[in-house]
Amino acid sequence: MDARNAEATGRRLVRLIKAGPGVLEVDLAGVEYLSPDGCETLFMALRAARAHGTKLSVTHANTRARSVMHQIGFSRALSAQTTDDR
């Protein structure tokens, strides 16, 4: 997920979140590269999910994407979402 598709992906995620699911799973199985723009898209989705009471779940990220998410603090923010719900 990079600058070419991050904005459109973000709009789709927010639209899905606004529909009100209790949980939204973002499957990154097909994502080979996660750019800063892609990371911002995930943060945007997480903020929208929190605002709408939806739990965001990110699954099947490859090692490289997981590393990027960890480095930028997204993994911690995603974990905090679970902790906040308890």
N, C-alpha and C positions, 0 to 999 in steps of 0.2 A: 504494500500500500504506500503510494508516494504522491507527490504533488499532482500527478496526472489524474488520479482517481480519488484522492482523499476527500475533497469537498463533496462530490456526489455521494460517496459512501457515507459521509457524515450526515448529509440530508436524509438519506434513507434510514439510517439508524435512529435519528431523532423522530422521524415520522412513525417508525415502528414503536418506539418508546411511548409516544403520545397516544398510541392506540390502547395503551394501558395493560400490557402483559405484566404478570407478577415477576417473571424472569425472562430476560432476553439473552440468548446464547449467541456470541459472536465467534464463529468457527473460522480460525485462521489457517486451516489446513492448506489452502491454496495460496497463502501469502508467503512468497520467498524472501521479500525484502520489506522492512518496516522503516520508513523514513521519518524524520521529525514531523512532517505533515501528517503522516499516518498516525503517529503517536498523539498528535494534537486531536485528531479525529476520535481516537479512543478516549482521551480525556473529556472531550466535548460530550461524547455519548455517556460517559460515567456521570458527568454533571447533570445531564438531562434525566438519566435514570434515577438519580437521587431525588431530583425535583419532582418526579412523577411516581415515586414509590416503587420503582422497578429495580430488581436485582440484576446487575449486569454480570454475565459470566463470559470469560474469554477462554476458548478451548483450542486444542490442537496447534498451538503456536510452535514453530520449529525452534531449535536451539538458538539460532541467531535472533529471531524475533523476541524470544523470552529474555535474552541478554539485553537487548535494547530496552524492553519494557522495564527490566530491573534497574538499568542504569539511569533511566529518566524518572524513576519513582512511581511508574504506573502500577507495578506489581504491589507496592506498598499501599497505594491509594485503593486498589481493588480489594486488598485484604482488609483495609480499614472499613470498607463498605460492609463486609461480613461481620466485623467486630461491632460496628455501630448498630447493626440489626439485633444484636443479642440483648 
